[in-house]
Amino acid sequence: MRRILTDILAKDSRLLATPAPCVTVAELNKNTMLFALRVWSKTSDYEAVRGSIFEQIKLAFDQQGIAMT
């Protein structure tokens, strides 16, 4: 899953290179993994970037058969 998330972030040219985007495991439970994504963009791009990233994650997970609960 981390690869899917990092690939999505790498493709978005609106994200700033410094500091670099990062994906970490924020929480690990018996049945779930919670990932934290840290990205930076221009303030004027924030809402568009946020929505786009969420949409791309959902589409990529659906394609891979990864359920989001």
GIVEN-V417503 format. One record per backbone hydrogen bond with DSSP energy under -1.0 kcal/mol. NH is the residue of the N-H (numbers start at 1). CO is the residue of the C=O. E is the energy in kcal/mol with one decimal. If there is no record, write none. Layout:
BEGIN
NH,CO,E  NH,CO,E
END
This chain:
BEGIN
5,1,-2.3  6,2,-2.9  7,3,-2.4  8,4,-2.0  9,5,-2.1  10,6,-2.4  11,7,-1.2  12,9,-1.2  15,12,-1.4  16,40,-3.7  22,38,-2.2  24,36,-2.4  26,34,-2.9  27,34,-1.6  29,32,-2.9  34,27,-3.0  36,24,-2.9  38,22,-2.7  45,42,-1.5  46,43,-1.1  49,45,-2.9  50,46,-2.9  51,47,-2.3  52,48,-2.3  53,49,-2.7  54,50,-2.2  55,51,-2.3  56,52,-2.7  57,53,-2.4  58,54,-2.3  59,55,-2.4  60,56,-2.5  61,57,-2.8  62,58,-2.4  63,59,-2.2  64,60,-1.6  65,62,-1.0  66,61,-2.9
END
